[in-house]
């Protein structure tokens, strides 16, 4: 390190030596040794911030950031203002935002507004956008520009709530119960809704996503620039500002569906993102890892046209906020909620409920959300799942009894009116033979646990094995079963006790 520093001070291969120094300083333990080597002389950094080589300035900016030298903040900000090399501007802000930028708030805000008004060429614009992103972040953190919020509470919108294919009618029923009939239309894979009652829509638990449908966004064609131009002319920015507040540029990402080939998908995604930034006058800024809005482009099966749906992440979705932990085998909460919608046709009153493979408790939580039960028990052989389930119940303020035990050994003083569970399935150490044995034991135990009018709702990702187990016993009868995903990959089986077996 001493040699590197000595050569930099003597003007020898400054750029290359700074690159080597930067790599070494990524290991935090070397920082004190480096600062000792330069005798903590801050002029080492100040002089290099004025170097004629832009690449040298870029590397010393990064080194200042790695060393956390907040005392140099005024010097870095002064260099940022004076430096006319556009590709460096974002680098200055990346370092400055580590520290208190309040003294520079006014100048940074002026710079943000100036950049948004500029129109430059393609290459220059690339670096301007990078600076815009950094300015947006630092000014939002300072409170100089308000954080974006959803403000569409009084705005009528057309939306699509998506769910499992074939289960749309149950979702429609759940929506109608919340916002009233006559405002919904069945679609393949979801339900179209016209409403401004977002509070009640977000209480419907069995939908997967809520996508906004903007007028004029259904038949987009041509190159990426032409598709975005059609969106802008259809009133995209007005549509967004009616629903989103905040002075900073709106961070977004682009998602493509129905496009084959990873390279083609990636290329078109980049093109659409760039065009959305450019044609919005940079009121939209591409931020795939921290976005407020997702533009979902769906390629239609016939022809080359696309539809664009808008997913607004700012629309608060607290439906499953209780679920802080998951296991690899945990069921999706909206799927558990859909199971409760389906079962509702066969069991009107929950009464006493049992889940003998409760995992983190999702199925029982969604059951109780759909209709409050008298008493609820969850059993699981995995201690970790039981501990997570207890935390989830506490978060949701639900009184659920969780027991760490193998379901084959579980007994209870009274019988259950409803047994619901997500059964274990094949995979890992769970062989087909092991799962078949578990299913047989499960059905035998169900008969011991259930009251006279009890219903069993068993969800499985090994439907063939469950069907075989059902056929091999004589005490339970299958009321109905339905595929939950395409091609019979999973199924929901609803059973009752046979009357002659009681």
N, C-alpha and C positions, 0 to 999 in steps of 0.2 A: 504493500500500500504506500509506503514511504516513497518508493520509486515513482509510482503513478502520480502522487501529489507533486513531487519535485519536478517531473517533466511537464505537468500542467502549469506550474508556476513559471517555468522557463519557456513556455510557449511551444513545447514539443508535442506534436501529434495530439493536440488538445481534445479534438472531438473523440478520437479513438480511446484516449485515456479516460475521458469522462464516461464513456460507455462501459469500460471495464470497472470503473469506480462505482457506477450506478448498480451494476450487477452484484458487486461485493456488498454494497450497503443494503441490499434486499434482505440480507441476514442481519437482523437488528443488533446482534452482539458486536458488529464491527463499527457501529456508528460512533461510540465513544472514542474508539481508537483513532478513527478518522479525524474527529474534531480536535483531539489532542495533537494529532500530527500537524494540523494547521494552526495550532495554538489558539483555537477558538476565535480566529480572526475572521470576522464577518465580511471584511473587504474581499476575501477570497471569492465569496459568492457575488457580491455587488459588482466586482470587476467583470466577472463572467456573464452577468446579466446584460452587460453592455457590449459583449463580444460581437464582432461583425458577422460571424458565422451563425446563421439561424439554428443550425443543428446543435451547435454548442449551447446556445441559449435554451433550447428545448431540453437538453440533458441536465443543465444546471438547475432548471426549474424543477425537474423530477427529483433531483438530489435534495434540494431544499425541502421538498415535500416528504421524502423518505426520512430526513433527519428531524422533521417536525420543528423547524426553526421559525416559530411564530413571531419572533422579534424582527424577522425580515419581511413581515407582511406589508408594511408601507413601501418597501423597496420593490417587492413583487408587484404590488398594485400600480406603482409608478411605471414600472417596466411594461406592464399590461397596457396602460394607457398610451405609452409612447411607441410601442412596437407595432409596426404596420404590416408585419408578416402574418397573414390571416391564419395559417395553419397552426400558429402558436397560441392564438387567443384562448382557445378552449383549455390548453394546458395550464395557462396561468390561473384560470378560474378553478380548475380541478384542485390546485394547491391551495388557493385562497379559501375555498369553502371548508377546508379543515379547521379554519380559525374564525374569529369574530369578524364578520364582514359588515357589521352595522355602520362603521365610519364611512363605508364606500357605497352605502345603499343607494343614494341619490344618483351617483354617477353610473352605477350598474343598471339601474332602472332606465336611465336615459339611453344607455347603450342598447338595452333590450329593445326599446321602442324604435330606435334608429335602425337596428338590424332588420326588424320586421317590415320596415318600409322599403328596404333596399331590393333592387332587382339586378342580379349579376349573372355571370355565366355559370356553366355546369360545374367546373372544377372549383371555382371560388365558392360557389354555393355550398358544396359539400362541407367545407370547413366552417362556413358561416352557420350551418345547421348544427354542427358540433358545439359551437360557442353558444348558440341559442339554447340548446339543451342544458348546458351547464348554468347559464344565467337563469333559466326558468327554475332550476332546482334550488340555487342559492337564494334567489329572491323569494321563492315560496317558503323556504325555511325561515327567512327573516320576517315573513309576514308582510313584506312589501307588496306582494300580490297575493290575493286570497287563494287558499287552496280550493280546488274545484269541488263543487258539491252538486248533487242532483236536486234540481229545483222544479221538476216537471209535475209536481203533485196536483196541479190544476189543469194540466195539459192533456187533452184527449189524444190517445195514441193507439195505433194498431200494433199488436204484438203477437208473437208466436211463442207459446210455452211448449217446450219439447218434452217428450217422455218416451217410454219404451214402445216400439212398434207393436200395434195390435191392442194397446192398452189406452188408446186415446179417449174412449168413451168414459172410462173411470176418471180420467183427468178432467174431462168436460163436466162431469157431475160434481166433482169437488170444486171447480171454479164457479159453477152456477150456484152452488150453495153459499159461496162467499159474496158474489157480486150481483146475483140475480140472473135469471134466464133471459135469453134473447140477445146476448152480447157475445156469444161464442159460436165458433164453427169448427167442426171436425176436419182435421187434415191428416195426411199420412205422417206419422211420427210426432204429432202434436195437436194443439188447439189454437186457432186464431181468436184473438180477443180484441175487442174495442172497448177501452175503458180509461179512466183517469184515476181509478181507485187502486192505487199501487199498494196502499197499506194492506188491504184485504187480499190482493193478489199474492203478496209475499207471505201470506199465511197459508196458502195452498202448499202442501208439503210434498206432493207426488210429482212435481215437474222437475226436470233436470236443469234447463236453462230458460231464460227469458230474453228473447230477441226482438228488437224494435224493427218495424217494417216502415221504411220511409217511402212516401209516394214518389214514383219515378225511378225507383232503384231496382225494378224487377227485370228489365231487359237491357242489360248493359252489354255492349259489343265493341269490337275493334281492339286496338292496342291499349296498353295500360293508360296512356295519356288520354285516349278517347273515352275510356270507361270513367275515369275520374272527372273529366270535363262534363260528362253527362250527369254525374252525381252533383257537381258544383252547380250546374245550371238548374237542377231539380230542387235546389235550395238546401243543400247539405249543411252549410254553416248556420243558416237560420234555424234549421231543425235542431242542431246541437245546442245553440245558444238559448233556445226556448227551454231546454232541459238541463243545461249545465251552466253553473256560474263560475266566475273566476277570470281574472284579467290575463293570466299567463296562457301561453300556448297549451292546447289540450294534448296530453301525451296519449299516443295510440299504438296499436299493433295491427297487423294484417294477418288474417288466417284464411287459407285457401282450402276449399273442399271440392272434391270431384276432379282434381287435376292429377293425372298420372305422371310418374317420373319425378324423382326428387330434384334433379337439376332444373327441369322446367318449372317446377313449383317454386323453387328458391329464386329463380330468375324473375318470375312474374311477381312474387311477393316483394322483392326489392324494387321493382319498377313501380308497382302500385304505391308502395310506401313513399318513394321519392316524389311521385306525382301528387300525392295527397298533401305532402308538405309544401311543394312548390305552388300548386294551384290554389291552396288555401291562404296563400300569402304568409305562410309559416304560422298561421293560427293553429295548425296541427303540427305536432312534432313527434317523430317516430321514436318510441321508447318501449321496445318489446318486453323488457323485464320489469317495467314499472309504469303501467298504462292505466288510463281511466276509461278508454273506449277501445273496443275491438271491432274492426270492420271485417265481417265474415262474408267472403265472396264464395258463392256456390256456383259451380259450373253445371249447367243444365245437361241432362242426359242426352238430349237431342239438340244438335247445333252447337254453336260456339258462344252462345249468350251466357251471361252471369246474372245472378241476383245478389244484391248486397244487403245483408242484415246487420244491424248495429247492436252490439252488446255493451251496455253501460255499466261498468263495474262500480260506479258510484252509487247505484241504486242498492241500498242496504239490504242484504240478505242474511238475516239472523236465524233462519230456520234451524240450522244444525250447529249453532254456536256451542252447544253443550259438548259436542264431540271433539275433544282435544287430542285424543289418542286413537290410533287404529292398529290393528294387526294385519298381516298380509292376507288373511282370509276374511277380513271384515266386509260386510255387505255395504253397498252404497246406501246412504240414508234415504234418498228419494225412492230407491227400489223397495226398501222396507216400508216406506209410507204407501207406495203403490200396492203392496201386498195387503195392507190394512184396508185399502179401498175395495179391493177385490173380495176379501173375506167378509166385508160388511154385508154382502148379499146373503151370506150363509149363517152369520152369527150376529144377531142384533144387539145382544147384551154381552159384554165381556165377562163380568163377574170375577172369578178367580183365574189368574193367568199364570202359565208356566212356560219358560223357555229353557229346555234342558241342555242346550248348546249356546249359551247366551253371549259368549265372547265379550265384547266391550259394551254390550247392552243396547245396541242400536235398535234391534227389533222390538224390544220391550218399550223403549222410549217412544218409538213411533206409534206403537199400539196405544200407549196411554195418551199421546197427543191426539190421536184420532177419536178416542172416547175414553173417558176416565174409568179406570177399573177399580174394583173393590179392594183387591190385594194382588200383588205381583211378585213372582219369584223367578230368579234367574240362577241357573246352575251351570258350572263349567269346570272342566278338569284342569284348566290352565289358570294358575294363580295370577299371572300378569293381567290376563283379560278381566278377571274378577276385580282386581284393584282399579283398573281403568274404568270399569263399569260403575263402581261405587263413586268415583270422582265425577263421572258424567251425570249420575242421578243427583248428586249434591248440587252440581252446577245448575241443573234444570229444576231443582227443588221438588223432586219426585221421591216418594217413599217406596223404594223397591228393595226387596230382600235378595241379596246376592250370596250364594253359597258355593264355596270351593269344594267340589266333589265330582267324582265320576257319575254320570247320569244313571249308570247301571246300578249304583248303590243308593240312589236317592229315594227316600220315602217321605210321606207327609201325612199329617193327621187327618186332613180333609182333602176332598177331591177337587179337581180343577175343571172349570167350564170351557176354557180355551187354552190349547197348547199350540204355541207358534214357535217356529225355529228355522234357522238357517243351518241345514245339516252339513256336517263335514263331507268333503268330496275327495276324489282321487288326486294324488300329487305328493311329491316328496316321499316320506315314509308311509304315507297312507295308501297302501296297495288296494287293488280291486277287492281282494279277499277280505282285507281288514274292514273296508267300507261296507261290504256286504254283511259282515258280521255285526257291525255297529247298527246298520239299518234294521236288521232283524230284532236286535235287542231293544232298539228304540220303539218299534211298533209293539213289542210285548209289554214294555214298561208303560206306554201310553194307555193301554187298556187298564192297567192298574191305577193310573193317576186320574183318569177322566170320570166326570160325572155322567149321568144318564144322557143328557142332551149336549154333551160337550162336542166341540169341533176341533179337529187337528188341522193346522195349516203348516205344511212342511215344504220349505224351499230347498232345492238341491241343484247342484251343478253336475250330478251324476244320475240323471233321470232314469236311465235304463236299469240301474241297480236298485233304485227305490221301487220301480214298477215290479221288478222281480220279487222284492221282499214283500210288497203288498199282496201279490198273487200267491205267495207261499204261506200266508196266515189266514185264519178263519174268523177272527173276532172283529175285524174292522172292514168297513166297506168304503170304496172310493166314491165320493160324491161327484167330483169333477177334477180335471187338471188342465193347466194352461201353460204353454211355453212362455217364458219370460223374455228370452232372447231368441233371435232367429236360429233356424236349423237345429232346434231341439237341444241347444247347449245348456239350458237350464230350465227348470219347470217348477210350478207351484202345484202341490197336491193337497186337496182338501178331503178329509175323511171323517166318518162318524163310526160309532160302535154299531155292530149289527144287532138288531132287536132280539133275534133269537139267541144271541150270545150273552145278553144281559141277565 
